């Protein structure tokens, strides 16, 4: 939590945390302004469908815009239909399809 390029945002209802997300601020080679990578978005099941997730996204994107970031982005796996459907209901600029390759570094793989 001491990383200045990382922060968390929470949504509360009567002192109870009901949702949240995390943000990593990332430098990019193609612009002087950094971008925000939004991840770990979640809302307590009993509060889903009540605008909490959308309010979190509105808050964090507004924060990023006010603080001079180039853009913010969030990823969702294609088979996570609930997440994809949620993000499509938010206000975003573009949607792109990507293929994500992961390189795990366990001891059984020699790079």
MMTF fields as JSON, N, C-alpha, C and O atoms, coordinates in Angstrom:
{
  "mmtfVersion": "1.0.0",
  "mmtfProducer": "UNKNOWN",
  "numBonds": 443,
  "numAtoms": 444,
  "numGroups": 111,
  "numChains": 1,
  "numModels": 1,
  "chainsPerModel": [1],
  "groupsPerChain": [111],
  "chainIdList": ["A"],
  "bondAtomList": [4, 2, 8, 6, 12, 10, 16, 14, 20, 18, 24, 22, 28, 26, 32, 30, 36, 34, 40, 38, 44, 42, 48, 46, 52, 50, 56, 54, 60, 58, 64, 62, 68, 66, 72, 70, 76, 74, 80, 78, 84, 82, 88, 86, 92, 90, 96, 94, 100, 98, 104, 102, 108, 106, 112, 110, 116, 114, 120, 118, 124, 122, 128, 126, 132, 130, 136, 134, 140, 138, 144, 142, 148, 146, 152, 150, 156, 154, 160, 158, 164, 162, 168, 166, 172, 170, 176, 174, 180, 178, 184, 182, 188, 186, 192, 190, 196, 194, 200, 198, 204, 202, 208, 206, 212, 210, 216, 214, 220, 218, 224, 222, 228, 226, 232, 230, 236, 234, 240, 238, 244, 242, 248, 246, 252, 250, 256, 254, 260, 258, 264, 262, 268, 266, 272, 270, 276, 274, 280, 278, 284, 282, 288, 286, 292, 290, 296, 294, 300, 298, 304, 302, 308, 306, 312, 310, 316, 314, 320, 318, 324, 322, 328, 326, 332, 330, 336, 334, 340, 338, 344, 342, 348, 346, 352, 350, 356, 354, 360, 358, 364, 362, 368, 366, 372, 370, 376, 374, 380, 378, 384, 382, 388, 386, 392, 390, 396, 394, 400, 398, 404, 402, 408, 406, 412, 410, 416, 414, 420, 418, 424, 422, 428, 426, 432, 430, 436, 434, 440, 438],
  "bondOrderList": [1, 1, 1, 1, 1, 1, 1, 1, 1, 1, 1, 1, 1, 1, 1, 1, 1, 1, 1, 1, 1, 1, 1, 1, 1, 1, 1, 1, 1, 1, 1, 1, 1, 1, 1, 1, 1, 1, 1, 1, 1, 1, 1, 1, 1, 1, 1, 1, 1, 1, 1, 1, 1, 1, 1, 1, 1, 1, 1, 1, 1, 1, 1, 1, 1, 1, 1, 1, 1, 1, 1, 1, 1, 1, 1, 1, 1, 1, 1, 1, 1, 1, 1, 1, 1, 1, 1, 1, 1, 1, 1, 1, 1, 1, 1, 1, 1, 1, 1, 1, 1, 1, 1, 1, 1, 1, 1, 1, 1, 1],
  "groupList": [{"groupName": "UNK", "atomNameList": ["N", "CA", "C", "O"], "elementList": ["N", "C", "C", "O"], "formalChargeList": [0, 0, 0, 0], "bondAtomList": [1, 0, 2, 1, 3, 2], "bondOrderList": [1, 1, 2], "singleLetterCode": "X", "chemCompType": "L-PEPTIDE LINKING"}],
  "groupTypeList": [0, 0, 0, 0, 0, 0, 0, 0, 0, 0, 0, 0, 0, 0, 0, 0, 0, 0, 0, 0, 0, 0, 0, 0, 0, 0, 0, 0, 0, 0, 0, 0, 0, 0, 0, 0, 0, 0, 0, 0, 0, 0, 0, 0, 0, 0, 0, 0, 0, 0, 0, 0, 0, 0, 0, 0, 0, 0, 0, 0, 0, 0, 0, 0, 0, 0, 0, 0, 0, 0, 0, 0, 0, 0, 0, 0, 0, 0, 0, 0, 0, 0, 0, 0, 0, 0, 0, 0, 0, 0, 0, 0, 0, 0, 0, 0, 0, 0, 0, 0, 0, 0, 0, 0, 0, 0, 0, 0, 0, 0, 0],
  "groupIdList": [1, 2, 3, 4, 5, 6, 7, 8, 9, 10, 11, 12, 13, 14, 15, 16, 17, 18, 19, 20, 21, 22, 23, 24, 25, 26, 27, 28, 29, 30, 31, 32, 33, 34, 35, 36, 37, 38, 39, 40, 41, 42, 43, 44, 45, 46, 47, 48, 49, 50, 51, 52, 53, 54, 55, 56, 57, 58, 59, 60, 61, 62, 63, 64, 65, 66, 67, 68, 69, 70, 71, 72, 73, 74, 75, 76, 77, 78, 79, 80, 81, 82, 83, 84, 85, 86, 87, 88, 89, 90, 91, 92, 93, 94, 95, 96, 97, 98, 99, 100, 101, 102, 103, 104, 105, 106, 107, 108, 109, 110, 111],
  "secStructList": [7, 7, 7, 6, 6, 3, 3, 3, 3, 3, 3, 3, 3, 6, 6, 3, 3, 3, 3, 3, 3, 3, 3, 3, 3, 3, 7, 7, 6, 6, 7, 1, 1, 7, 3, 3, 3, 3, 3, 3, 3, 3, 3, 7, 4, 4, 4, 6, 6, 6, 6, 2, 2, 2, 2, 2, 2, 2, 2, 2, 2, 2, 2, 2, 2, 2, 6, 6, 7, 1, 3, 3, 3, 3, 7, 7, 7, 6, 6, 7, 2, 2, 2, 2, 2, 2, 2, 2, 6, 1, 7, 7, 1, 7, 7, 7, 7, 7, 7, 7, 7, 7, 7, 7, 7, 7, 6, 6, 7, 7, 7],
  "xCoordList": [0.816, 0.0, 0.86, 0.327, 2.164, 3.016, 3.455, 4.157, 3.061, 3.409, 2.588, 1.359, 3.227, 2.473, 1.738, 0.893, 2.046, 1.386, 0.269, -0.159, -0.198, -1.284, -2.232, -1.804, -3.531, -4.501, -5.751, -6.016, -6.501, -7.752, -8.892, -8.717, -10.048, -11.26, -12.307, -12.487, -12.998, -14.039, -15.372, -15.435, -16.422, -17.784, -18.296, -18.149, -18.898, -19.389, -20.874, -21.391, -21.531, -22.925, -22.996, -22.844, -23.226, -23.258, -22.024, -22.146, -20.856, -19.569, -19.23, -18.208, -20.033, -19.741, -19.189, -19.803, -18.047, -17.498, -18.348, -18.489, -18.913, -19.79, -19.227, -19.803, -18.115, -17.499, -16.173, -15.822, -15.451, -14.181, -13.478, -13.925, -12.369, -11.513, -10.119, -9.918, -9.158, -7.791, -7.338, -7.855, -6.354, -5.852, -4.328, -3.74, -3.707, -2.271, -2.054, -2.646, -1.221, -0.856, 0.4, 1.42, 0.315, 1.394, 1.949, 1.183, 3.263, 3.85, 3.739, 3.718, 3.669, 3.627, 4.694, 5.069, 5.175, 6.247, 5.737, 6.523, 4.45, 3.904, 3.303, 2.774, 3.378, 2.836, 3.504, 3.982, 3.533, 4.09, 3.145, 3.577, 1.849, 0.864, 0.761, 0.826, 0.602, 0.424, -1.019, -1.901, -1.24, -2.583, -2.914, -2.024, -4.183, -4.633, -5.162, -6.005, -4.658, -5.159, -6.054, -5.583, -7.344, -8.337, -8.477, -8.663, -8.386, -8.524, -9.19, -9.432, -9.469, -10.066, -11.37, -11.622, -12.189, -13.481, -14.427, -14.589, -15.042, -15.982, -17.014, -16.749, -18.205, -19.298, -19.922, -20.186, -20.151, -20.784, -22.078, -22.862, -22.287, -23.422, -24.761, -25.612, -24.946, -26.213, -26.421, -27.525, -25.382, -25.482, -25.314, -25.321, -25.165, -25.023, -26.34, -27.421, -26.224, -27.408, -28.027, -29.128, -27.327, -27.854, -27.049, -27.233, -26.165, -25.398, -24.073, -23.379, -23.707, -22.464, -21.253, -20.357, -21.227, -20.11, -19.977, -18.873, -21.101, -21.071, -20.558, -19.779, -20.987, -20.52, -19.009, -18.325, -18.487, -17.039, -16.313, -15.306, -16.823, -16.186, -16.267, -15.296, -17.4, -17.547, -16.569, -15.921, -16.463, -15.549, -14.11, -13.409, -13.668, -12.254, -11.899, -10.805, -12.787, -12.477, -12.473, -11.652, -13.372, -13.358, -12.094, -11.507, -11.678, -10.44, -9.253, -8.412, -9.193, -8.079, -8.08, -7.027, -9.245, -9.339, -8.888, -8.115, -9.358, -9.009, -7.521, -6.971, -6.88, -5.471, -4.546, -3.378, -5.062, -4.224, -3.762, -2.792, -4.418, -4.034, -4.534, -5.545, -3.837, -4.199, -5.5, -6.382, -5.615, -6.811, -6.784, -5.785, -7.896, -7.997, -8.561, -9.366, -8.139, -8.685, -8.893, -8.278, -9.765, -10.076, -10.197, -10.633, -9.821, -9.905, -10.91, -11.115, -11.533, -12.419, -12.213, -12.083, -12.183, -12.059, -13.357, -14.445, -13.232, -14.395, -15.461, -16.653, -15.047, -16.034, -16.643, -17.531, -16.185, -16.788, -17.906, -17.76, -19.012, -20.102, -20.699, -21.153, -20.705, -21.226, -20.358, -20.876, -19.032, -18.121, -18.214, -18.287, -18.213, -18.3, -19.592, -19.592, -20.68, -21.974, -21.954, -22.467, -21.368, -21.276, -20.494, -20.975, -19.294, -18.466, -19.124, -18.96, -19.855, -20.555, -21.667, -22.094, -22.142, -23.178, -22.578, -23.317, -21.247, -20.605, -20.272, -20.385, -19.866, -19.497, -18.016, -17.158, -17.725, -16.344, -16.146, -17.115, -14.89, -14.579, -14.508, -15.095, -13.795, -13.633, -13.612, -13.285, -13.966, -13.86, -13.013, -13.29, -11.987, -11.162, -11.082, -11.161, -10.927, -10.741, -9.242, -8.569, -8.716, -7.301, -7.149, -8.061, -6.005, -5.644, -4.522, -3.505, -4.712, -3.79, -2.908, -3.428, -1.614, -0.663, -0.006, 0.491, 0.005, 0.59, 1.833, 1.83, 2.875, 4.119, 4.302, 4.703, 4.011, 4.192, 5.648, 6.333, 6.108, 7.519, 7.718, 8.479, 7.026, 7.281, 8.571, 9.096, 9.073, 10.379, 10.373, 11.441, 9.201, 9.166, 9.325, 9.487, 9.279, 9.415, 10.758, 11.104, 11.518, 12.826, 12.717, 12.415, 12.961, 12.895, 14.267, 14.461],
  "yCoordList": [-1.198, 0.0, 1.263, 2.361, 1.137, 2.313, 2.728, 3.727, 1.994, 2.33, 3.548, 3.477, 4.653, 5.851, 5.677, 6.502, 4.63, 4.367, 3.343, 2.763, 3.122, 2.177, 2.799, 3.42, 2.63, 3.035, 2.188, 1.546, 2.2, 1.447, 2.424, 3.444, 2.089, 2.873, 1.916, 0.817, 2.332, 1.487, 2.215, 3.443, 1.43, 1.939, 1.405, 0.223, 2.298, 1.902, 2.217, 3.149, 1.419, 1.643, 1.514, 0.418, 2.626, 2.631, 1.973, 1.069, 2.411, 1.914, 0.493, -0.035, -0.141, -1.48, -1.345, -0.688, -1.953, -1.955, -2.893, -4.078, -2.335, -3.13, -3.298, -4.006, -2.651, -2.791, -2.06, -1.305, -2.303, -1.615, -1.997, -2.857, -1.332, -1.624, -1.127, -0.351, -1.58, -1.107, -0.51, -0.843, 0.387, 1.085, 1.137, 1.487, 0.785, 0.948, 2.06, 2.032, 3.027, 4.095, 3.629, 3.33, 3.573, 3.013, 4.035, 4.665, 4.205, 5.049, 4.316, 3.086, 5.075, 4.494, 5.159, 6.304, 4.458, 4.992, 5.989, 6.776, 5.973, 6.764, 8.1, 8.838, 8.411, 9.683, 10.056, 9.188, 11.331, 11.779, 11.503, 11.351, 11.439, 11.174, 9.663, 8.877, 9.261, 7.838, 7.396, 8.218, 6.091, 5.527, 4.82, 4.489, 4.599, 3.891, 2.523, 2.401, 1.501, 0.146, -0.169, -0.293, -0.298, -0.586, -2.103, -2.785, -2.619, -4.07, -4.399, -3.529, -5.657, -6.166, -5.451, -5.149, -5.185, -4.54, -5.573, -6.666, -5.222, -6.152, -5.432, -4.393, -6.018, -5.492, -6.668, -7.717, -6.483, -7.518, -7.966, -7.14, -9.261, -9.812, -9.183, -8.947, -8.914, -8.332, -6.902, -6.369, -6.281, -4.903, -4.789, -3.685, -5.91, -5.879, -5.463, -5.745, -4.792, -4.33, -3.066, -2.684, -2.408, -1.203, 0.041, 1.089, -0.061, 1.105, 1.31, 2.289, 0.416, 0.577, 0.472, 1.315, -0.55, -0.737, 0.421, 0.895, 0.872, 2.006, 3.254, 4.015, 3.468, 4.635, 4.557, 5.579, 3.374, 3.213, 3.582, 4.29, 3.103, 3.391, 4.877, 5.449, 5.506, 6.944, 7.72, 8.655, 7.333, 8.027, 7.909, 8.914, 6.693, 6.498, 7.102, 7.646, 7.021, 7.631, 9.157, 9.825, 9.703, 11.148, 11.589, 12.618, 10.804, 11.088, 11.088, 11.986, 10.088, 9.984, 11.16, 11.72, 11.523, 12.655, 13.941, 14.708, 14.183, 15.405, 15.475, 16.56, 14.32, 14.28, 14.112, 13.759, 14.362, 14.449, 13.152, 13.152, 12.044, 10.793, 10.754, 11.375, 10.036, 9.936, 9.171, 9.596, 8.053, 7.209, 6.207, 6.065, 5.521, 4.423, 3.231, 3.391, 2.044, 0.86, -0.257, -0.28, -1.165, -2.33, -3.514, -3.36, -4.674, -5.883, -6.842, -6.869, -7.63, -8.703, -9.891, -9.726, -11.071, -12.266, -12.467, -12.258, -12.875, -12.998, -13.934, -13.711, -14.971, -15.915, -15.457, -16.125, -14.336, -13.754, -12.825, -11.603, -13.427, -12.672, -11.617, -10.575, -11.872, -10.858, -9.609, -8.493, -9.789, -8.634, -7.902, -6.673, -8.634, -7.998, -7.208, -6.075, -7.798, -7.114, -5.853, -4.812, -5.939, -4.776, -3.645, -2.513, -3.943, -2.886, -2.28, -1.09, -3.073, -2.541, -1.58, -0.769, -1.65, -0.725, 0.55, 1.457, 0.628, 1.84, 2.746, 2.344, 3.961, 4.916, 4.741, 5.083, 4.209, 3.987, 4.523, 4.788, 4.681, 5.246, 4.192, 4.357, 3.109, 2.055, 0.687, 0.552, -0.31, -1.701, -2.418, -2.328, -3.125, -3.887, -5.334, -5.619, -6.228, -7.644, -7.937, -7.551, -8.606, -8.953, -10.415, -11.024, -10.956, -12.279, -12.078, -11.453, -12.596, -12.382, -13.624, -14.73, -13.461, -14.551, -14.364, -13.278, -15.393, -15.333, -16.213, -17.334, -15.707, -16.438, -16.699, -15.806, -17.916, -18.28, -18.638, -19.133, -18.391, -18.612, -19.649, -19.435, -20.774, -21.851, -22.571, -22.333, -23.42, -24.037, -25.121, -25.53, -25.595, -26.677, -26.161, -26.954, -24.855, -24.282, -23.58, -22.772, -23.89, -23.262, -22.225, -22.566, -20.96, -19.891, -19.626, -18.751],
  "zCoordList": [0.0, 0.0, 0.0, -0.161, 0.175, 0.188, -1.22, -1.371, -2.23, -3.612, -4.051, -4.054, -4.419, -4.814, -6.149, -6.497, -6.887, -8.165, -8.041, -9.039, -6.835, -6.565, -5.56, -4.587, -5.803, -4.788, -4.886, -5.902, -3.821, -3.743, -3.472, -2.806, -4.0, -3.779, -3.227, -3.752, -2.169, -1.594, -1.587, -1.53, -1.647, -1.483, -0.151, 0.16, 0.627, 1.944, 2.072, 1.457, 2.881, 3.241, 4.759, 5.3, 5.441, 6.914, 7.518, 8.344, 7.12, 7.626, 7.198, 7.636, 6.372, 5.853, 4.44, 3.599, 4.168, 2.819, 1.967, 2.272, 0.888, 0.028, -1.381, -2.207, -1.647, -2.967, -3.011, -2.104, -4.082, -4.226, -5.506, -6.265, -5.717, -6.867, -6.552, -5.617, -7.339, -7.192, -8.518, -9.584, -8.417, -9.596, -9.541, -8.518, -10.653, -10.827, -11.849, -12.927, -11.523, -12.454, -13.19, -12.569, -14.515, -15.322, -16.312, -17.041, -16.344, -17.393, -18.727, -18.769, -19.803, -21.143, -21.999, -21.748, -22.991, -23.832, -24.867, -25.395, -25.167, -26.266, -25.832, -26.663, -24.558, -24.086, -22.772, -22.042, -22.48, -21.206, -20.042, -18.9, -20.345, -19.306, -19.063, -20.008, -17.808, -17.519, -17.767, -18.013, -17.698, -17.807, -16.495, -15.711, -16.275, -15.076, -15.473, -16.362, -14.806, -14.992, -13.806, -12.675, -14.071, -13.038, -12.939, -13.946, -11.726, -11.565, -10.231, -9.394, -10.072, -8.831, -8.479, -7.313, -9.484, -9.237, -8.643, -9.187, -7.536, -6.916, -6.083, -5.48, -6.067, -5.25, -4.511, -5.099, -3.233, -2.41, -3.092, -3.558, -3.143, -3.89, -3.498, -4.356, -2.213, -1.755, -2.249, -2.144, -2.782, -3.265, -4.784, -5.327, -5.457, -6.912, -7.559, -7.043, -8.691, -9.413, -8.85, -9.247, -7.921, -7.279, -7.623, -7.003, -8.598, -9.031, -8.32, -8.593, -7.418, -6.656, -7.584, -7.538, -8.416, -9.339, -10.309, -10.578, -10.83, -11.749, -11.041, -11.614, -9.805, -9.043, -8.809, -8.871, -8.546, -8.388, -9.677, -9.646, -10.812, -12.094, -12.427, -12.921, -12.167, -12.411, -11.54, -12.009, -10.275, -9.375, -9.852, -9.971, -10.126, -10.457, -11.813, -11.968, -12.792, -14.087, -13.968, -14.597, -13.178, -12.931, -12.218, -12.552, -11.233, -10.513, -11.477, -11.436, -12.332, -13.284, -14.262, -14.569, -14.739, -15.667, -14.981, -15.555, -13.772, -13.042, -12.697, -12.513, -12.61, -12.232, -13.426, -13.263, -14.633, -15.815, -16.43, -17.189, -16.134, -16.763, -18.198, -18.525, -19.04, -20.446, -20.625, -21.372, -19.945, -20.035, -18.895, -18.19, -18.731, -17.779, -18.534, -19.452, -18.145, -18.792, -17.776, -16.71, -18.134, -17.317, -18.261, -19.402, -17.799, -18.613, -18.007, -16.793, -18.871, -18.429, -19.355, -20.568, -18.789, -19.61, -20.375, -19.84, -21.631, -22.51, -21.943, -22.154, -21.231, -20.699, -19.38, -18.851, -18.841, -17.647, -18.105, -18.109, -18.486, -19.118, -18.196, -18.667, -16.891, -15.961, -15.984, -16.033, -15.95, -15.971, -17.302, -17.325, -18.403, -19.728, -19.845, -20.326, -19.411, -19.462, -18.596, -19.008, -17.402, -16.517, -17.181, -17.241, -17.678, -18.271, -19.505, -19.773, -20.246, -21.418, -21.023, -21.845, -19.791, -19.32, -18.72, -18.335, -18.637, -18.132, -19.31, -20.468, -19.006, -20.052, -20.364, -19.55, -21.538, -21.937, -23.347, -24.058, -23.748, -25.058, -26.144, -27.214, -25.878, -26.879, -26.209, -25.03, -26.988, -26.557, -27.603, -28.799, -27.155, -28.089, -27.625, -26.43, -28.565, -28.267, -28.312, -29.268, -27.305, -27.265, -26.876, -26.318, -27.175, -26.692, -25.686, -25.988, -24.525, -23.402, -23.253, -23.107, -23.287, -23.086, -21.727, -21.425, -20.916, -19.588, -19.544, -20.053, -18.941, -18.768, -17.28, -16.533, -16.85, -15.448, -15.202, -16.097, -14.009, -13.709, -12.614, -11.671, -12.748, -11.788, -12.187, -13.276, -11.349, -11.557, -12.635, -13.09, -13.052, -14.05, -15.481, -16.407, -15.667, -17.006, -17.098, -16.235, -18.147, -18.332, -19.44, -20.584, -19.107, -20.083, -20.577, -21.421]
}
